[in-house]
Amino acid sequence: MTLHCESLRSPNAWNFALSLFILFGILISYLPQHYRIVARRSSEGISPYFVLLGTTSGTFAFANILTLPTSRADLACCSEISAFGCFAGILGVAQIGVQWSCFIVILLLFLLFFPRASPLSPLQPPRSAVPSYRTALLVVGICIVHIFLTVIVHLIFIYRFPSLLKSCAEFFGIAGTVLAAIQFLPQIYTTWRLQAVGSLSIPMMCIQTPGSFVWVGSLAGRLGVAGWSTWGIYLVTGVLQGILLVMAIAFEVRDRREKKEIDSDGTGKINQPMRNGDGAAEEPQDDERTALLSRAE
């Protein structure tokens, strides 16, 4: 048994508990976003470019940790140590795998509940902040092709160029970090243009923003400085998601105050209109855009 595998036989109880907590925390943090899209039967307010960058950066992150020599050594030790030691040793891989899977669900829900123009309603020019259904299809198509190509490159380096695996992992990590660094910029822009939260989940961001920094500490403790290309992704996303969270909370608080003022006037109006980038209210156009599934109702 190698020295590395020997070190995995008796995992640190504190690191194991923290890693397990983060694993379930990642899963739970995405559930509010999944639920909000399904409950509203619409993905309106979510930028397609945010979904594109989030999916591709997550794919690169997953490929990065699967390609890292450290992670591959952990996986190889599973045949020499106990099931518990193996499970504890690959928790870092499982965390990123769960995060990637949850974002794939967002990608599918984004397309499934994408707002579309109803053929029964008069056609009017859509708002500039609202993307087209063709754009949503293009985003999903690019993500699928990207996953396919990443898997091919990963396998080529494993079986044909094993000596270059570390360089390949760093490429995946750097590419993922660059995409993650700009991932939230389209969403920040879209949310600012709409002046509303839309289908974005504030509870999800409340969990994920501080959780990102906890996750960074966990991955850095497991992979060390040499794994900067892995945990650096989540350090950048944590900062940008915090900015989006502050903006979303500000808009939500403002809308609730306006709703209370309207209710106190006895108008009975409940739904608040989206706003343009200047903060001015726009007329609702719900009759123009209907969720994909709602057409079957």
C-alpha positions, 0 to 999 in steps of 0.5 A: 500500500502506498503512503498516500493510500495509507494516509486515507485509511484513517480520515480526520473526523473534523475534515470528514464532517465538514466535507459531508456538511458541505456536500449536503449543503451544496445539494440543499442550496440549489433546491430553492432555485429549482423549486422557484422556477417550477413554482413560477412555471417560468425562468423569466429573469434568469440570463441565458448567458449566466446559465451558459457560463455557469454550466460550462465553468462547472463542467470545466471544474468537474473535469479539473478535479477528475484530472488532477493527479491528487484526485486520481490517486485518491480514486486509485486508493479505493481498491486498497482501503475500506469503503469508509476511507474511500468515501471520505477520500473522494468527498472533494470530487463528490462535492463538485460533481453534485454542484455540476449536476445541480446546475445541469438541472437549472439548465434543463428547467431554464429551457423547459419553463422558458417564457414563449410568446403565445400564438393566441395573443397579438404579437408585440415587440418584446422588451430588449431585456428578454431573450428569445427562445432561439437563444435559449435553445442555442445555449443548451446546445452549446452546453451539450457540445461542450460537455461532449468535447470536454469528456473526449479531451479528458479521455485522450489525456488519460490514455494517450498523454498521462504525463501531461495530466497535471497540465490538462487539469490546470487548463481545465481549472484556468478555463473554469476560473475565467468563465466563473469570473464572468459568470455572474456579470450577465445575470447582474446586468439582466437583474439590473435591467429588469429591476426585479428578481424574477425567477432568481432564488434569494434563499439559494444565494443566501446559502451559497454566498457564505457557503462558497467561502467555506467550500474554498477553505475545505478544498484548499485544506484538502488540495493545498496551494497546488489545487488553486485552480480548483478552489479559485473558481469558487472564491471568485464566484462567491464574491460576484454572487454576493454582489448579485445577492445584495442587488436582489435583496434591495429590489425585493425589499423595494417591491414589497414596500410598494406592494404594501403601499398599494394594498394600503390604498385599497387598489387590490393590485398584487402583481408588480411590473418589471422595471427598466434599467432606470428603475421606471415601472413597465407595463406587464406583458404576461399575455405575450410570454407564456411558459413552455409547459403552460401552453398544454394547460 
